[in-house]
Amino acid sequence: MTAPFPSRRAPDLALRIATTSRRTPRMALACLTLAWVAAMGVVDEARADLALVVTNNRSLGLGRPDLQYADDDGAKWQELFEALYGPEHTTVLTTFDPPARTLFPELATTTLAPTLAN
């Protein structure tokens, strides 16, 4: 059995994502847990691992403010899953706000909006 990624890269990427995140410590813990599990290198060759990351900054309730960092967090999750599963097995659906477009310019040009059609 072989790992689908360089095992040394994923923990480093997860740590970078976790330490630069503007979200709660739970996200950092989730990133590190995913990296640890991935670094174990246990892969079932008959199984295909895929990652679909969907984010939305818009509030669904009238009385709730819009979110600010959901698109940024989605891009960071995409980086982690791309390191784990490869770019051909990772998709992110989001609409980047202007600050996120400057932080993730390559990803901003290739992502699709999170719609029912996508």
C-alpha positions as CSV (number, residue, x, y, z in Angstrom):
1,M,0.0,0.0,0.0
2,T,1.3,3.4,-0.8
3,A,0.2,6.9,0.3
4,P,-1.5,9.1,-2.4
5,F,0.7,12.1,-1.4
6,P,4.1,12.8,0.1
7,S,3.6,12.0,3.7
8,R,5.9,14.8,4.9
9,R,4.0,17.5,3.1
10,A,0.5,17.0,4.4
11,P,1.2,17.6,8.1
12,D,3.2,20.8,7.2
13,L,0.4,22.1,5.1
14,A,-2.2,21.3,7.7
15,L,-0.1,23.1,10.4
16,R,0.2,26.1,8.1
17,I,-3.5,26.2,7.5
18,A,-4.3,25.7,11.1
19,T,-2.0,28.4,12.4
20,T,-3.1,31.0,9.8
21,S,-6.8,30.3,10.1
22,R,-9.1,33.1,11.5
23,R,-11.6,30.5,12.7
24,T,-11.9,28.7,16.0
25,P,-9.4,26.2,17.4
26,R,-11.7,23.4,16.4
27,M,-10.7,24.0,12.7
28,A,-7.1,23.8,13.7
29,L,-7.7,20.5,15.5
30,A,-9.6,19.1,12.5
31,C,-6.8,20.1,10.1
32,L,-4.2,18.4,12.4
33,T,-6.3,15.3,12.8
34,L,-6.8,14.9,9.1
35,A,-3.1,15.4,8.5
36,W,-2.3,12.8,11.1
37,V,-4.7,10.2,9.7
38,A,-3.3,10.9,6.2
39,A,0.3,10.6,7.3
40,M,-0.4,7.1,8.6
41,G,-0.3,6.1,4.9
42,V,-3.1,3.5,5.1
43,V,-4.8,3.5,1.7
44,D,-7.2,1.1,0.2
45,E,-6.3,0.7,-3.5
46,A,-9.9,-0.2,-4.4
47,R,-11.3,3.0,-2.9
48,A,-11.2,6.4,-4.5
49,D,-11.0,9.3,-2.1
50,L,-12.7,12.5,-3.3
51,A,-13.1,15.9,-1.7
52,L,-15.9,18.4,-2.4
53,V,-15.6,21.7,-0.6
54,V,-18.7,24.0,-0.7
55,T,-18.7,27.4,0.9
56,N,-21.1,30.3,1.0
57,N,-20.7,33.7,2.6
58,R,-24.3,34.7,2.2
59,S,-26.6,34.3,5.2
60,L,-29.7,32.2,4.7
61,G,-31.7,34.1,7.4
62,L,-33.0,37.6,7.1
63,G,-31.9,38.5,10.6
64,R,-28.4,37.1,10.3
65,P,-25.3,39.0,8.9
66,D,-23.4,37.5,6.0
67,L,-20.2,35.6,6.8
68,Q,-16.8,37.0,6.0
69,Y,-14.4,34.1,5.8
70,A,-16.2,31.1,4.5
71,D,-14.6,31.4,1.1
72,D,-11.2,31.8,2.6
73,D,-11.7,28.7,4.8
74,G,-12.9,26.8,1.8
75,A,-9.8,27.6,-0.1
76,K,-7.7,26.5,2.8
77,W,-9.6,23.2,3.0
78,Q,-9.1,22.8,-0.7
79,E,-5.3,23.1,-0.2
80,L,-5.4,20.5,2.4
81,F,-7.5,18.0,0.5
82,E,-5.5,18.6,-2.7
83,A,-2.3,17.7,-0.8
84,L,-4.1,14.5,0.5
85,Y,-5.9,13.4,-2.6
86,G,-4.4,15.3,-5.5
87,P,-5.9,18.1,-7.6
88,E,-7.8,15.7,-9.9
89,H,-9.8,14.4,-6.8
90,T,-10.6,17.8,-5.2
91,T,-13.2,20.3,-6.1
92,V,-14.2,23.6,-4.4
93,L,-17.5,25.4,-5.1
94,T,-17.5,29.0,-3.8
95,T,-17.8,32.6,-4.8
96,F,-14.7,34.6,-3.7
97,D,-15.1,38.1,-2.3
98,P,-12.4,40.7,-3.4
99,P,-10.0,40.1,-0.5
100,A,-10.1,36.3,-1.0
101,R,-9.5,36.8,-4.8
102,T,-6.2,38.5,-4.0
103,L,-5.2,35.8,-1.5
104,F,-6.1,32.9,-3.8
105,P,-5.8,34.3,-7.4
106,E,-5.3,30.9,-9.1
107,L,-8.1,29.2,-7.3
108,A,-10.4,32.2,-7.8
109,T,-10.2,31.8,-11.6
110,T,-11.0,28.1,-11.6
111,T,-13.7,27.6,-9.1
112,L,-17.4,27.4,-9.9
113,A,-20.2,29.0,-7.9
114,P,-22.1,26.8,-5.4
115,T,-25.3,26.4,-7.3
116,L,-27.7,23.4,-7.6
117,A,-26.5,23.0,-11.2
118,N,-22.8,22.5,-10.1
